[in-house]
């Protein structure tokens, strides 16, 4: 699934104008899909093509200057903004796992894997993320006056960080002041 996720990342690299990462991720996809037996083996990392950060349509919209919009906390799925919600539609359109599991489409080998497969994987992924971050979430809950505001702030900061590829926009605001 990690190999297939490049089919979402590569177009977003291109739409964000990051052609070097698009070429890098394309090479990783081709090598892992062929020599890596359809992506079951990460041969690309062995030959020096390290994994790059995943890109999504929410980040692309942010790169184009679209603001976050309203913030919501979705049950099971967690935090989201209007921009990221719209971006998730674009992600789903190109996500091979989503396309092969949700809906009534017939895939190459007959029936698709079924809606339950996609939503089950999504629920397991979110549960796994929570389990991996349980201590940090407990500490956040114990040490914050307003948990909702803290989670919102952290989520928005993380999305800004990902949208700017790790470059802080705060540094640009203060560059003229010494």
N, C-alpha and C positions, 0 to 999 in steps of 0.2 A: 504494500500500500504506500510505503514511503516513496518508492520509485515512481508509482503512478501519480503521486501528488505533484510531481514535477510538471505534469500536464496542466496544472493550474498555475504553478509558479512561473513557468517560462513566458506565457503571454503577459503576465503581470510585470515581469522584468522588462519586457519590450515596451509595454504601455507606460512604464515609469521612466523609460529612456536609459535603462541600465543594460546595455547590449552586451557588456562583458559577462555579467552574471547570467544573462540569457544564453549565451554561447556555452558558458561553463556548465549550466544546468542541462542544456541540450546534450552536451557530450556525456555527462553523467547518465542521463536517461538512455541514450543509445548504447553505451557500453554495458550498463547494468541490465538492459533489456535483451542484449544479445549474449555477450560473454558471461554475464551474471545470471543466466537462465531465467529470463523474464523478471529479473529484479529480486530473485530469492537470495542472491549473493551480491554484496556490495563490492564489486571488483573495482569500481571507479575510485573508491577511497584507498584501496591497496596501491593504485598506481599514482596517487597524489592529487586526485580531484576530490578535495574535501567537500563535505556537505555545506551548502550555503543556507542562509535563513530562508524560510518559506515566505512567499509573498502572496497576498490575497487582494481581491478587488476593493475591500475596505481601505487598504493601504494605498492602492492606486488612486482611488477617489481622493484620499487625503493628500497625495502628492500633487494632484491636479488642483488643490486648493479648496476642496469641499470640506466644510466644517463638520464636527462630530454630530451635531443635531442633538435631539433629546436622548437621555440616558435611561435605560430600563434594566431591571434585574429580572431575567426570565427564569422560571422554575426549571430545574435540571440543567438547562443550557448556560445559565450564569449571566454575567453582565453583557450588555450590548448597547450600541448607539444606533441612531437612525442610519448613519452612513455605513456602519458595519453590517447592519441588517440588509440594506440594499446590496452591499458587496457580497453577502452570503448567497444571494440569488445568482450572481455571476459565477461564484465558486461552484455552486451546485450544477450549473449548466455544463461546466467543463470537467467536473469531477467524475472520473470513470467508475469509482466505487459507488457513488450515488446513482449514476446512470444505469449501472448493472443491477441495482437492488430495488430501487423505488419505482413504482408504477407497473404498468401492464406490458411493457416492452418485451419482445422476444429477443433474447441474445443469441449469439452464434451457436451455442450448444443447446438450444431449446428455451426453456423458461428462465426467467431471471431468478436471482437469489431471494427475492421477496423483500417487502418493506421492513419486516421484522429484523432482518439481517442488518440493514443500515441503522435503524433506530437502536437496535441492541448494541451495535458497535459504538454508536455515539454515546449511549448511556454508560457503557463500560469505559470508554475513553474519559468521560467527565468524572466518573467514579475513581478511576486510576489517578487522574490529576489531583483530585481532592485528597486521596490517600497519600500521595507524594508530598503534598503541601499542608498536611494536617497541623503540624507543629507551628508553621508560620501563620496559618489562619487562626489557630488558638491564641497565639501571642498577639496577633492583630486585634482579636476580639477583646482580650484582657486589657490591652494598653490603649485602646482608642475610646474617646468620649462618644463618638458617633460612628458605629461600625459601617453603616450604609455610606456615609460621606467618605470614610477612609477607603472603602473598597472602590467607590466611584473615582476618587482621586487617583488611586493606584492604577485602575484600569485605563483611565484616560492618559496618564503619564506613559504607561506601557505602550499604548497604541500610538502615541506621538513618537515615542522612541523607535518603534518598528517602522512607522511611516517615514521617518527621517533617517533610516538606516543607522541609528546610533548617534547621529549628530544632534546635539542639543540646540534647540531654537533659542533657549535662554541665553546662551553665549552670544548669539547674534544681537540680542536686545541690548546687551551691556558693552559691546565692543568699543563704543566711542567714549565710555567713561573709564577713567583710570584711577 
